Amino acid sequence: MEKGLLWLPLLAVFIWLTWAGWNEYRKIEGYRGWAKTFQRSKYDIYSVLGQNGDDLTWGTPTRLGPVNLETFSLRQVQEIRALVDRQPIDPAHPPNQGRQIALEFTLVQPLRTISIPFTEIPLAVEWLQQLQQDLRRIRLVHNIKAEDESHESQGA
């Protein structure tokens, strides 16, 4: 009987681990269905993020799929920064570790910031570099269109 009582806490831990694993599996399955609609996406325990063209959608993962979803366009973004422990980092020389990792988007219209949490610094830096490249492309295309419109109005 004494030996059985010693195994009881171990059984409780095993049951809890099984439940936690099943819960995480359900979150990942909910994410997979959601992520199919995006060209590029990421999942971690803090947030989900999906990109379709210039639009970014992010939210919180749950067993039933992502919730609190918010969408914004890179055309609204003035600046993108990677933060580690609430401090901006140099993506060329990121720190090895940090407690709070996020991408911070400063939007022009309306003027506000959006902070999307990440669990890993390398993943945040990878997304930062890709999104900054996309932002440069958008600005280049926008400048070319503005120049074309300017030339057309001068020629008329």
N, C-alpha and C positions, 0 to 999 in steps of 0.2 A: 504494500500500500504506500509506503514511504517513497519508493522508487517511482510509482505512478504520479505522485504529487510533484516530484521533481521534473517530470516530463511535461506537466500541464502548462507551465509558462512557455516552453518551447513550442508546444502545439499552438498556443495563442499567437506567438510570433509568426509561425508558419501560415496560419490562417490570415493574419493581417498582411503578410507579404503577398500571398496569393490574391487577396482583394486589391491591393495597391497595383500589382502587375496587371490585373484584369482592367482596372480603372484606366491605367495608362494606355493599354492596348485599345480600349474603346476611344480614347482621345485621338490616337494616331489614325484609327480607321475613319473617324469623323473628319479628320484633316485630309486624308487621302481623297475622299469624295469631293471635298471643297476645293482642293488644290488642282483637280483635273481641269478646271475652267481657266487656269492661269498659265502664261508662258513660262513663268519662273515663280517659285514659291519656297518658303522655309517654314519649318515647324520647330519649336522648342517648348519647354514647359511654361515659359512666360508669355509667348505670343506666337501668332501666325502672321505671315506676310505673303502677299501675292502681288505679282506685277503682270499687267496686260498693257503692252505699249507704254503710254505715258501715265497710266493710272495705277496707283498703289492702293491695295485694300489690306487692312490689318485688323486684328482682333485678339480675343482671348480664347485659347483652346479649352473645350469641355468634352465630356463623353458624348454629348449630342451633336457635336460639331462646333465650329467657332461661333462666338457670341460677341456682342458689343462691336460689331464690324463698322469700320469707318473707311471711306474712300476719299482720296484726294489725287489731284493731278500733279505731275512733276512741273507742269507749266505754271503752277501756283507757287513753286518752291523758289525761294531766294538763295538759301544756303542749306547744305547738308553737312553735319559733323558727326563724328564718332566720339562718344563720351565713355570714359571709364572712371568710375567713382565720381561722377558728375563733372569731370574735367575733360576738356577737349584733348584728343591725342593726335599725334602725327601718324597717319596711316603707313608711312614708310618705315617707321620705327615704333610699332605698338608695344605696349607693356606686355609682360608675360602673364600677368594675372590681375584680377580686379574683382570686386564684389558686385558692382552695378555697371552693367554694360548696356549701351543704348545707341541708336541712331537718332539724332535730333534734326528735325526738319523745320526750318523757319519759313513760314508761308507769307506771301505778300498779300493775297486777297483771300480771306480776311487775314489781317495781321495777327499771327499766333504761332506757337511752336507745338510740334507733335513729337513725342518721345516714344520710340518703339524699342522695348527691351529685348536683349539677346542674352543667351547663356554663355556664348563663346566669343572671345575677342577676334580670332581669325575669321569667323563667319561674319561678324559685324564689319570687319575691314573689307572683306570680299564684297559684301553688299554695298558698302560705301563707295568703293572704287567703281563698281558697275553703275551705280545710280549717278555718281558724279559724271561719268562718261556719257550717260543718257542725257543728263542735264546740259552738258556742253553741246551735244548734238541738237537738242531742242533750241538752245539759244542761237546756235549757228544757223539753223533753218529759219528761225524767226528773224534774224538779222538780214539774211538773204532776201526773205519776202519783203521786209521793210524797205530795203534798198530798191528792189524791183518796183514796188509801189511808188517810191519817191521818183524814180526815173520815168515811170509812166505818167505821173502827174506833171512833171516838168516838160515832157514831150507834148502834152496836150494843149 
